[in-house]
Amino acid sequence: MRDPPSPPPPEPPQSNSGVILALVAIALILAISFFYLTNERRQDRQADAVTDAAASADNAVQAMGDAARNAADDLERTR
């Protein structure tokens, strides 16, 4: 008697490592681009803060100059 033919060996499972690698690469690219976009906005906010501080100091100096001029005018009027 003959043995029945043995079934062919099962095929190894297909690997999805290429798909996983592509997803990881896309996620990494998105994370890096998000970092650079938010960093640029942060630098813009810092520049705006410096500009606002300089404008504030300029306004304070102008106010002091106006006050000094008014005080000098008042002093001359009282003489």
PyMOL Python script that loads the backbone (N, CA, C, O; Angstrom):
from pymol import cmd

cmd.read_pdbstr("""\
ATOM      1  N   MET A   1       0.812  -1.163   0.000  1.00  0.00           N
ATOM      2  CA  MET A   1       0.000   0.000   0.000  1.00  0.00           C
ATOM      3  C   MET A   1       0.869   1.243   0.000  1.00  0.00           C
ATOM      4  O   MET A   1       1.950   1.316   0.583  1.00  0.00           O
ATOM      5  N   ARG A   2       0.345   2.144  -0.652  1.00  0.00           N
ATOM      6  CA  ARG A   2       1.079   3.411  -0.761  1.00  0.00           C
ATOM      7  C   ARG A   2       0.503   4.412   0.218  1.00  0.00           C
ATOM      8  O   ARG A   2      -0.699   4.441   0.483  1.00  0.00           O
ATOM      9  N   ASP A   3       1.407   5.242   0.754  1.00  0.00           N
ATOM     10  CA  ASP A   3       0.949   6.309   1.641  1.00  0.00           C
ATOM     11  C   ASP A   3       0.319   7.418   0.798  1.00  0.00           C
ATOM     12  O   ASP A   3       0.771   7.691  -0.314  1.00  0.00           O
ATOM     13  N   PRO A   4      -0.710   8.046   1.325  1.00  0.00           N
ATOM     14  CA  PRO A   4      -1.284   9.146   0.551  1.00  0.00           C
ATOM     15  C   PRO A   4      -0.266  10.272   0.417  1.00  0.00           C
ATOM     16  O   PRO A   4       0.570  10.466   1.299  1.00  0.00           O
ATOM     17  N   PRO A   5      -0.336  11.004  -0.672  1.00  0.00           N
ATOM     18  CA  PRO A   5       0.657  12.078  -0.859  1.00  0.00           C
ATOM     19  C   PRO A   5       0.533  13.110   0.260  1.00  0.00           C
ATOM     20  O   PRO A   5      -0.564  13.475   0.683  1.00  0.00           O
ATOM     21  N   SER A   6       1.680  13.557   0.715  1.00  0.00           N
ATOM     22  CA  SER A   6       1.676  14.547   1.797  1.00  0.00           C
ATOM     23  C   SER A   6       1.323  15.924   1.222  1.00  0.00           C
ATOM     24  O   SER A   6       1.676  16.242   0.086  1.00  0.00           O
ATOM     25  N   PRO A   7       0.630  16.724   2.013  1.00  0.00           N
ATOM     26  CA  PRO A   7       0.272  18.059   1.508  1.00  0.00           C
ATOM     27  C   PRO A   7       1.517  18.932   1.386  1.00  0.00           C
ATOM     28  O   PRO A   7       2.502  18.724   2.094  1.00  0.00           O
ATOM     29  N   PRO A   8       1.465  19.906   0.486  1.00  0.00           N
ATOM     30  CA  PRO A   8       2.649  20.775   0.342  1.00  0.00           C
ATOM     31  C   PRO A   8       2.862  21.576   1.628  1.00  0.00           C
ATOM     32  O   PRO A   8       1.909  21.868   2.351  1.00  0.00           O
ATOM     33  N   PRO A   9       4.106  21.924   1.902  1.00  0.00           N
ATOM     34  CA  PRO A   9       4.369  22.682   3.138  1.00  0.00           C
ATOM     35  C   PRO A   9       3.689  24.057   3.063  1.00  0.00           C
ATOM     36  O   PRO A   9       3.595  24.658   1.993  1.00  0.00           O
ATOM     37  N   PRO A  10       3.224  24.535   4.206  1.00  0.00           N
ATOM     38  CA  PRO A  10       2.563  25.848   4.171  1.00  0.00           C
ATOM     39  C   PRO A  10       3.564  26.943   3.823  1.00  0.00           C
ATOM     40  O   PRO A  10       4.742  26.882   4.174  1.00  0.00           O
ATOM     41  N   GLU A  11       3.049  27.942   3.123  1.00  0.00           N
ATOM     42  CA  GLU A  11       3.922  29.063   2.753  1.00  0.00           C
ATOM     43  C   GLU A  11       4.140  29.939   3.981  1.00  0.00           C
ATOM     44  O   GLU A  11       3.237  30.108   4.800  1.00  0.00           O
ATOM     45  N   PRO A  12       5.332  30.491   4.103  1.00  0.00           N
ATOM     46  CA  PRO A  12       5.570  31.365   5.257  1.00  0.00           C
ATOM     47  C   PRO A  12       4.689  32.607   5.159  1.00  0.00           C
ATOM     48  O   PRO A  12       4.399  33.077   4.059  1.00  0.00           O
ATOM     49  N   PRO A  13       4.261  33.139   6.304  1.00  0.00           N
ATOM     50  CA  PRO A  13       3.412  34.326   6.253  1.00  0.00           C
ATOM     51  C   PRO A  13       4.153  35.480   5.592  1.00  0.00           C
ATOM     52  O   PRO A  13       5.361  35.653   5.759  1.00  0.00           O
ATOM     53  N   GLN A  14       3.384  36.267   4.832  1.00  0.00           N
ATOM     54  CA  GLN A  14       4.001  37.404   4.160  1.00  0.00           C
ATOM     55  C   GLN A  14       4.273  38.494   5.180  1.00  0.00           C
ATOM     56  O   GLN A  14       3.471  38.763   6.075  1.00  0.00           O
ATOM     57  N   SER A  15       5.416  39.098   5.015  1.00  0.00           N
ATOM     58  CA  SER A  15       5.823  40.147   5.947  1.00  0.00           C
ATOM     59  C   SER A  15       5.279  41.490   5.485  1.00  0.00           C
ATOM     60  O   SER A  15       5.319  41.804   4.295  1.00  0.00           O
ATOM     61  N   ASN A  16       4.772  42.280   6.420  1.00  0.00           N
ATOM     62  CA  ASN A  16       4.284  43.629   6.126  1.00  0.00           C
ATOM     63  C   ASN A  16       5.274  44.669   6.622  1.00  0.00           C
ATOM     64  O   ASN A  16       4.894  45.800   6.923  1.00  0.00           O
ATOM     65  N   SER A  17       6.526  44.291   6.707  1.00  0.00           N
ATOM     66  CA  SER A  17       7.520  45.223   7.250  1.00  0.00           C
ATOM     67  C   SER A  17       7.692  46.448   6.357  1.00  0.00           C
ATOM     68  O   SER A  17       8.006  47.528   6.857  1.00  0.00           O
ATOM     69  N   GLY A  18       7.498  46.307   5.067  1.00  0.00           N
ATOM     70  CA  GLY A  18       7.603  47.461   4.166  1.00  0.00           C
ATOM     71  C   GLY A  18       6.531  48.490   4.443  1.00  0.00           C
ATOM     72  O   GLY A  18       6.798  49.691   4.417  1.00  0.00           O
ATOM     73  N   VAL A  19       5.325  48.031   4.706  1.00  0.00           N
ATOM     74  CA  VAL A  19       4.217  48.935   5.001  1.00  0.00           C
ATOM     75  C   VAL A  19       4.456  49.614   6.344  1.00  0.00           C
ATOM     76  O   VAL A  19       4.240  50.818   6.484  1.00  0.00           O
ATOM     77  N   ILE A  20       4.900  48.846   7.324  1.00  0.00           N
ATOM     78  CA  ILE A  20       5.167  49.413   8.647  1.00  0.00           C
ATOM     79  C   ILE A  20       6.291  50.441   8.563  1.00  0.00           C
ATOM     80  O   ILE A  20       6.209  51.507   9.175  1.00  0.00           O
ATOM     81  N   LEU A  21       7.332  50.124   7.810  1.00  0.00           N
ATOM     82  CA  LEU A  21       8.445  51.062   7.653  1.00  0.00           C
ATOM     83  C   LEU A  21       7.971  52.348   6.985  1.00  0.00           C
ATOM     84  O   LEU A  21       8.387  53.437   7.380  1.00  0.00           O
ATOM     85  N   ALA A  22       7.109  52.236   5.983  1.00  0.00           N
ATOM     86  CA  ALA A  22       6.589  53.427   5.308  1.00  0.00           C
ATOM     87  C   ALA A  22       5.750  54.276   6.261  1.00  0.00           C
ATOM     88  O   ALA A  22       5.846  55.503   6.250  1.00  0.00           O
ATOM     89  N   LEU A  23       4.928  53.623   7.084  1.00  0.00           N
ATOM     90  CA  LEU A  23       4.117  54.376   8.047  1.00  0.00           C
ATOM     91  C   LEU A  23       4.979  55.081   9.084  1.00  0.00           C
ATOM     92  O   LEU A  23       4.693  56.218   9.459  1.00  0.00           O
ATOM     93  N   VAL A  24       6.025  54.420   9.547  1.00  0.00           N
ATOM     94  CA  VAL A  24       6.929  55.046  10.514  1.00  0.00           C
ATOM     95  C   VAL A  24       7.649  56.231   9.880  1.00  0.00           C
ATOM     96  O   VAL A  24       7.826  57.264  10.525  1.00  0.00           O
ATOM     97  N   ALA A  25       8.064  56.092   8.630  1.00  0.00           N
ATOM     98  CA  ALA A  25       8.751  57.183   7.937  1.00  0.00           C
ATOM     99  C   ALA A  25       7.812  58.382   7.755  1.00  0.00           C
ATOM    100  O   ALA A  25       8.224  59.527   7.943  1.00  0.00           O
ATOM    101  N   ILE A  26       6.569  58.125   7.396  1.00  0.00           N
ATOM    102  CA  ILE A  26       5.603  59.220   7.233  1.00  0.00           C
ATOM    103  C   ILE A  26       5.356  59.918   8.566  1.00  0.00           C
ATOM    104  O   ILE A  26       5.297  61.146   8.628  1.00  0.00           O
ATOM    105  N   ALA A  27       5.210  59.125   9.641  1.00  0.00           N
ATOM    106  CA  ALA A  27       4.984  59.719  10.960  1.00  0.00           C
ATOM    107  C   ALA A  27       6.175  60.565  11.384  1.00  0.00           C
ATOM    108  O   ALA A  27       6.003  61.632  11.974  1.00  0.00           O
ATOM    109  N   LEU A  28       7.374  60.099  11.089  1.00  0.00           N
ATOM    110  CA  LEU A  28       8.583  60.858  11.440  1.00  0.00           C
ATOM    111  C   LEU A  28       8.646  62.165  10.655  1.00  0.00           C
ATOM    112  O   LEU A  28       8.986  63.207  11.217  1.00  0.00           O
ATOM    113  N   ILE A  29       8.327  62.123   9.386  1.00  0.00           N
ATOM    114  CA  ILE A  29       8.331  63.340   8.562  1.00  0.00           C
ATOM    115  C   ILE A  29       7.296  64.335   9.074  1.00  0.00           C
ATOM    116  O   ILE A  29       7.565  65.535   9.145  1.00  0.00           O
ATOM    117  N   LEU A  30       6.109  63.836   9.433  1.00  0.00           N
ATOM    118  CA  LEU A  30       5.072  64.728   9.957  1.00  0.00           C
ATOM    119  C   LEU A  30       5.494  65.346  11.290  1.00  0.00           C
ATOM    120  O   LEU A  30       5.241  66.527  11.529  1.00  0.00           O
ATOM    121  N   ALA A  31       6.127  64.568  12.151  1.00  0.00           N
ATOM    122  CA  ALA A  31       6.561  65.093  13.450  1.00  0.00           C
ATOM    123  C   ALA A  31       7.627  66.166  13.271  1.00  0.00           C
ATOM    124  O   ALA A  31       7.583  67.200  13.938  1.00  0.00           O
ATOM    125  N   ILE A  32       8.575  65.932  12.387  1.00  0.00           N
ATOM    126  CA  ILE A  32       9.637  66.914  12.156  1.00  0.00           C
ATOM    127  C   ILE A  32       9.067  68.191  11.543  1.00  0.00           C
ATOM    128  O   ILE A  32       9.448  69.291  11.944  1.00  0.00           O
ATOM    129  N   SER A  33       8.162  68.057  10.581  1.00  0.00           N
ATOM    130  CA  SER A  33       7.583  69.265   9.966  1.00  0.00           C
ATOM    131  C   SER A  33       6.742  70.039  10.976  1.00  0.00           C
ATOM    132  O   SER A  33       6.747  71.270  10.963  1.00  0.00           O
ATOM    133  N   PHE A  34       6.018  69.339  11.851  1.00  0.00           N
ATOM    134  CA  PHE A  34       5.250  70.022  12.887  1.00  0.00           C
ATOM    135  C   PHE A  34       6.178  70.796  13.815  1.00  0.00           C
ATOM    136  O   PHE A  34       5.869  71.923  14.202  1.00  0.00           O
ATOM    137  N   PHE A  35       7.317  70.197  14.176  1.00  0.00           N
ATOM    138  CA  PHE A  35       8.276  70.877  15.040  1.00  0.00           C
ATOM    139  C   PHE A  35       8.788  72.156  14.390  1.00  0.00           C
ATOM    140  O   PHE A  35       8.843  73.202  15.037  1.00  0.00           O
ATOM    141  N   TYR A  36       9.160  72.080  13.125  1.00  0.00           N
ATOM    142  CA  TYR A  36       9.688  73.269  12.453  1.00  0.00           C
ATOM    143  C   TYR A  36       8.623  74.345  12.278  1.00  0.00           C
ATOM    144  O   TYR A  36       8.922  75.532  12.405  1.00  0.00           O
ATOM    145  N   LEU A  37       7.399  73.953  11.993  1.00  0.00           N
ATOM    146  CA  LEU A  37       6.333  74.949  11.835  1.00  0.00           C
ATOM    147  C   LEU A  37       6.038  75.654  13.153  1.00  0.00           C
ATOM    148  O   LEU A  37       5.876  76.873  13.179  1.00  0.00           O
ATOM    149  N   THR A  38       5.969  74.907  14.237  1.00  0.00           N
ATOM    150  CA  THR A  38       5.688  75.541  15.527  1.00  0.00           C
ATOM    151  C   THR A  38       6.882  76.330  16.018  1.00  0.00           C
ATOM    152  O   THR A  38       6.709  77.337  16.704  1.00  0.00           O
ATOM    153  N   ASN A  39       8.088  75.902  15.686  1.00  0.00           N
ATOM    154  CA  ASN A  39       9.283  76.637  16.091  1.00  0.00           C
ATOM    155  C   ASN A  39       9.327  77.987  15.383  1.00  0.00           C
ATOM    156  O   ASN A  39       9.722  78.985  15.985  1.00  0.00           O
ATOM    157  N   GLU A  40       8.932  78.030  14.125  1.00  0.00           N
ATOM    158  CA  GLU A  40       8.930  79.292  13.384  1.00  0.00           C
ATOM    159  C   GLU A  40       7.928  80.260  13.996  1.00  0.00           C
ATOM    160  O   GLU A  40       8.204  81.452  14.123  1.00  0.00           O
ATOM    161  N   ARG A  41       6.766  79.742  14.373  1.00  0.00           N
ATOM    162  CA  ARG A  41       5.770  80.603  15.021  1.00  0.00           C
ATOM    163  C   ARG A  41       6.273  81.101  16.362  1.00  0.00           C
ATOM    164  O   ARG A  41       6.023  82.246  16.739  1.00  0.00           O
ATOM    165  N   ARG A  42       6.982  80.244  17.085  1.00  0.00           N
ATOM    166  CA  ARG A  42       7.514  80.633  18.389  1.00  0.00           C
ATOM    167  C   ARG A  42       8.530  81.763  18.215  1.00  0.00           C
ATOM    168  O   ARG A  42       8.551  82.704  19.008  1.00  0.00           O
ATOM    169  N   GLN A  43       9.369  81.675  17.184  1.00  0.00           N
ATOM    170  CA  GLN A  43      10.344  82.732  16.938  1.00  0.00           C
ATOM    171  C   GLN A  43       9.648  84.019  16.540  1.00  0.00           C
ATOM    172  O   GLN A  43      10.084  85.106  16.917  1.00  0.00           O
ATOM    173  N   ASP A  44       8.557  83.902  15.773  1.00  0.00           N
ATOM    174  CA  ASP A  44       7.786  85.095  15.405  1.00  0.00           C
ATOM    175  C   ASP A  44       7.197  85.749  16.649  1.00  0.00           C
ATOM    176  O   ASP A  44       7.189  86.975  16.765  1.00  0.00           O
ATOM    177  N   ARG A  45       6.705  84.932  17.582  1.00  0.00           N
ATOM    178  CA  ARG A  45       6.143  85.483  18.813  1.00  0.00           C
ATOM    179  C   ARG A  45       7.224  86.155  19.645  1.00  0.00           C
ATOM    180  O   ARG A  45       6.977  87.190  20.264  1.00  0.00           O
ATOM    181  N   GLN A  46       8.429  85.572  19.666  1.00  0.00           N
ATOM    182  CA  GLN A  46       9.529  86.182  20.414  1.00  0.00           C
ATOM    183  C   GLN A  46       9.914  87.512  19.777  1.00  0.00           C
ATOM    184  O   GLN A  46      10.166  88.488  20.483  1.00  0.00           O
ATOM    185  N   ALA A  47       9.961  87.557  18.447  1.00  0.00           N
ATOM    186  CA  ALA A  47      10.287  88.798  17.749  1.00  0.00           C
ATOM    187  C   ALA A  47       9.213  89.848  18.015  1.00  0.00           C
ATOM    188  O   ALA A  47       9.524  91.023  18.212  1.00  0.00           O
ATOM    189  N   ASP A  48       7.957  89.428  18.021  1.00  0.00           N
ATOM    190  CA  ASP A  48       6.875  90.365  18.323  1.00  0.00           C
ATOM    191  C   ASP A  48       6.990  90.898  19.746  1.00  0.00           C
ATOM    192  O   ASP A  48       6.740  92.077  19.997  1.00  0.00           O
ATOM    193  N   ALA A  49       7.367  90.033  20.667  1.00  0.00           N
ATOM    194  CA  ALA A  49       7.511  90.468  22.059  1.00  0.00           C
ATOM    195  C   ALA A  49       8.633  91.490  22.191  1.00  0.00           C
ATOM    196  O   ALA A  49       8.492  92.477  22.914  1.00  0.00           O
ATOM    197  N   VAL A  50       9.744  91.261  21.500  1.00  0.00           N
ATOM    198  CA  VAL A  50      10.861  92.211  21.548  1.00  0.00           C
ATOM    199  C   VAL A  50      10.447  93.532  20.919  1.00  0.00           C
ATOM    200  O   VAL A  50      10.771  94.595  21.448  1.00  0.00           O
ATOM    201  N   THR A  51       9.737  93.481  19.798  1.00  0.00           N
ATOM    202  CA  THR A  51       9.277  94.699  19.142  1.00  0.00           C
ATOM    203  C   THR A  51       8.308  95.470  20.030  1.00  0.00           C
ATOM    204  O   THR A  51       8.378  96.695  20.132  1.00  0.00           O
ATOM    205  N   ASP A  52       7.402  94.732  20.672  1.00  0.00           N
ATOM    206  CA  ASP A  52       6.455  95.393  21.580  1.00  0.00           C
ATOM    207  C   ASP A  52       7.168  96.033  22.758  1.00  0.00           C
ATOM    208  O   ASP A  52       6.805  97.131  23.181  1.00  0.00           O
ATOM    209  N   ALA A  53       8.184  95.355  23.294  1.00  0.00           N
ATOM    210  CA  ALA A  53       8.937  95.917  24.420  1.00  0.00           C
ATOM    211  C   ALA A  53       9.675  97.182  23.992  1.00  0.00           C
ATOM    212  O   ALA A  53       9.712  98.166  24.731  1.00  0.00           O
ATOM    213  N   ALA A  54      10.260  97.152  22.799  1.00  0.00           N
ATOM    214  CA  ALA A  54      10.959  98.343  22.310  1.00  0.00           C
ATOM    215  C   ALA A  54       9.977  99.485  22.086  1.00  0.00           C
ATOM    216  O   ALA A  54      10.281 100.631  22.415  1.00  0.00           O
ATOM    217  N   ALA A  55       8.820  99.193  21.539  1.00  0.00           N
ATOM    218  CA  ALA A  55       7.816 100.236  21.326  1.00  0.00           C
ATOM    219  C   ALA A  55       7.324 100.780  22.662  1.00  0.00           C
ATOM    220  O   ALA A  55       7.071 101.977  22.796  1.00  0.00           O
ATOM    221  N   SER A  56       7.193  99.908  23.636  1.00  0.00           N
ATOM    222  CA  SER A  56       6.748 100.335  24.958  1.00  0.00           C
ATOM    223  C   SER A  56       7.786 101.261  25.598  1.00  0.00           C
ATOM    224  O   SER A  56       7.436 102.276  26.200  1.00  0.00           O
ATOM    225  N   ALA A  57       9.061 100.903  25.461  1.00  0.00           N
ATOM    226  CA  ALA A  57      10.130 101.748  26.003  1.00  0.00           C
ATOM    227  C   ALA A  57      10.165 103.090  25.274  1.00  0.00           C
ATOM    228  O   ALA A  57      10.380 104.130  25.895  1.00  0.00           O
ATOM    229  N   ASP A  58       9.955 103.067  23.971  1.00  0.00           N
ATOM    230  CA  ASP A  58       9.926 104.309  23.194  1.00  0.00           C
ATOM    231  C   ASP A  58       8.777 105.204  23.658  1.00  0.00           C
ATOM    232  O   ASP A  58       8.946 106.415  23.807  1.00  0.00           O
ATOM    233  N   ASN A  59       7.628 104.610  23.881  1.00  0.00           N
ATOM    234  CA  ASN A  59       6.481 105.389  24.371  1.00  0.00           C
ATOM    235  C   ASN A  59       6.763 105.974  25.750  1.00  0.00           C
ATOM    236  O   ASN A  59       6.378 107.108  26.035  1.00  0.00           O
ATOM    237  N   ALA A  60       7.427 105.212  26.598  1.00  0.00           N
ATOM    238  CA  ALA A  60       7.754 105.708  27.939  1.00  0.00           C
ATOM    239  C   ALA A  60       8.718 106.886  27.861  1.00  0.00           C
ATOM    240  O   ALA A  60       8.565 107.868  28.587  1.00  0.00           O
ATOM    241  N   VAL A  61       9.713 106.786  26.980  1.00  0.00           N
ATOM    242  CA  VAL A  61      10.675 107.883  26.832  1.00  0.00           C
ATOM    243  C   VAL A  61       9.985 109.122  26.273  1.00  0.00           C
ATOM    244  O   VAL A  61      10.273 110.239  26.703  1.00  0.00           O
ATOM    245  N   GLN A  62       9.087 108.938  25.328  1.00  0.00           N
ATOM    246  CA  GLN A  62       8.360 110.086  24.785  1.00  0.00           C
ATOM    247  C   GLN A  62       7.489 110.737  25.858  1.00  0.00           C
ATOM    248  O   GLN A  62       7.389 111.962  25.931  1.00  0.00           O
ATOM    249  N   ALA A  63       6.864 109.911  26.684  1.00  0.00           N
ATOM    250  CA  ALA A  63       6.035 110.456  27.763  1.00  0.00           C
ATOM    251  C   ALA A  63       6.892 111.240  28.753  1.00  0.00           C
ATOM    252  O   ALA A  63       6.489 112.302  29.226  1.00  0.00           O
ATOM    253  N   MET A  64       8.084 110.707  29.065  1.00  0.00           N
ATOM    254  CA  MET A  64       8.980 111.428  29.982  1.00  0.00           C
ATOM    255  C   MET A  64       9.449 112.733  29.360  1.00  0.00           C
ATOM    256  O   MET A  64       9.553 113.750  30.046  1.00  0.00           O
ATOM    257  N   GLY A  65       9.736 112.708  28.049  1.00  0.00           N
ATOM    258  CA  GLY A  65      10.143 113.929  27.361  1.00  0.00           C
ATOM    259  C   GLY A  65       9.037 114.963  27.362  1.00  0.00           C
ATOM    260  O   GLY A  65       9.291 116.148  27.579  1.00  0.00           O
ATOM    261  N   ASP A  66       7.821 114.526  27.124  1.00  0.00           N
ATOM    262  CA  ASP A  66       6.674 115.444  27.154  1.00  0.00           C
ATOM    263  C   ASP A  66       6.482 116.021  28.553  1.00  0.00           C
ATOM    264  O   ASP A  66       6.210 117.211  28.711  1.00  0.00           O
ATOM    265  N   ALA A  67       6.626 115.165  29.569  1.00  0.00           N
ATOM    266  CA  ALA A  67       6.465 115.640  30.947  1.00  0.00           C
ATOM    267  C   ALA A  67       7.544 116.656  31.300  1.00  0.00           C
ATOM    268  O   ALA A  67       7.263 117.656  31.961  1.00  0.00           O
ATOM    269  N   ALA A  68       8.782 116.405  30.864  1.00  0.00           N
ATOM    270  CA  ALA A  68       9.869 117.347  31.138  1.00  0.00           C
ATOM    271  C   ALA A  68       9.623 118.667  30.417  1.00  0.00           C
ATOM    272  O   ALA A  68       9.861 119.738  30.975  1.00  0.00           O
ATOM    273  N   ARG A  69       9.147 118.588  29.182  1.00  0.00           N
ATOM    274  CA  ARG A  69       8.863 119.808  28.415  1.00  0.00           C
ATOM    275  C   ARG A  69       7.733 120.596  29.095  1.00  0.00           C
ATOM    276  O   ARG A  69       7.806 121.820  29.208  1.00  0.00           O
ATOM    277  N   ASN A  70       6.703 119.898  29.539  1.00  0.00           N
ATOM    278  CA  ASN A  70       5.592 120.569  30.227  1.00  0.00           C
ATOM    279  C   ASN A  70       6.061 121.207  31.534  1.00  0.00           C
ATOM    280  O   ASN A  70       5.645 122.315  31.875  1.00  0.00           O
ATOM    281  N   ALA A  71       6.932 120.498  32.265  1.00  0.00           N
ATOM    282  CA  ALA A  71       7.452 121.049  33.513  1.00  0.00           C
ATOM    283  C   ALA A  71       8.291 122.280  33.241  1.00  0.00           C
ATOM    284  O   ALA A  71       8.217 123.252  33.993  1.00  0.00           O
ATOM    285  N   ALA A  72       9.090 122.263  32.183  1.00  0.00           N
ATOM    286  CA  ALA A  72       9.905 123.417  31.838  1.00  0.00           C
ATOM    287  C   ALA A  72       9.028 124.600  31.404  1.00  0.00           C
ATOM    288  O   ALA A  72       9.297 125.747  31.759  1.00  0.00           O
ATOM    289  N   ASP A  73       7.987 124.305  30.641  1.00  0.00           N
ATOM    290  CA  ASP A  73       7.056 125.374  30.238  1.00  0.00           C
ATOM    291  C   ASP A  73       6.352 125.983  31.452  1.00  0.00           C
ATOM    292  O   ASP A  73       6.195 127.201  31.537  1.00  0.00           O
ATOM    293  N   ASP A  74       5.931 125.135  32.386  1.00  0.00           N
ATOM    294  CA  ASP A  74       5.274 125.610  33.596  1.00  0.00           C
ATOM    295  C   ASP A  74       6.234 126.475  34.428  1.00  0.00           C
ATOM    296  O   ASP A  74       5.832 127.488  35.000  1.00  0.00           O
ATOM    297  N   LEU A  75       7.501 126.062  34.484  1.00  0.00           N
ATOM    298  CA  LEU A  75       8.493 126.805  35.262  1.00  0.00           C
ATOM    299  C   LEU A  75       8.727 128.174  34.636  1.00  0.00           C
ATOM    300  O   LEU A  75       8.865 129.163  35.357  1.00  0.00           O
ATOM    301  N   GLU A  76       8.775 128.250  33.309  1.00  0.00           N
ATOM    302  CA  GLU A  76       8.975 129.529  32.657  1.00  0.00           C
ATOM    303  C   GLU A  76       7.778 130.438  32.843  1.00  0.00           C
ATOM    304  O   GLU A  76       7.949 131.649  32.983  1.00  0.00           O
ATOM    305  N   ARG A  77       6.584 129.898  32.848  1.00  0.00           N
ATOM    306  CA  ARG A  77       5.377 130.713  33.028  1.00  0.00           C
ATOM    307  C   ARG A  77       5.294 131.292  34.427  1.00  0.00           C
ATOM    308  O   ARG A  77       4.767 132.390  34.609  1.00  0.00           O
ATOM    309  N   THR A  78       5.802 130.578  35.416  1.00  0.00           N
ATOM    310  CA  THR A  78       5.710 131.071  36.785  1.00  0.00           C
ATOM    311  C   THR A  78       6.778 132.125  37.072  1.00  0.00           C
ATOM    312  O   THR A  78       6.689 132.804  38.096  1.00  0.00           O
ATOM    313  N   ARG A  79       7.744 132.283  36.242  1.00  0.00           N
ATOM    314  CA  ARG A  79       8.791 133.287  36.493  1.00  0.00           C
ATOM    315  C   ARG A  79       8.326 134.640  36.155  1.00  0.00           C
ATOM    316  O   ARG A  79       9.075 135.605  36.304  1.00  0.00           O
TER     317      ARG A  79
END
""", "prot")
cmd.dss("prot")
cmd.show_as("cartoon", "prot")
cmd.util.cbc("prot")
cmd.orient("prot")
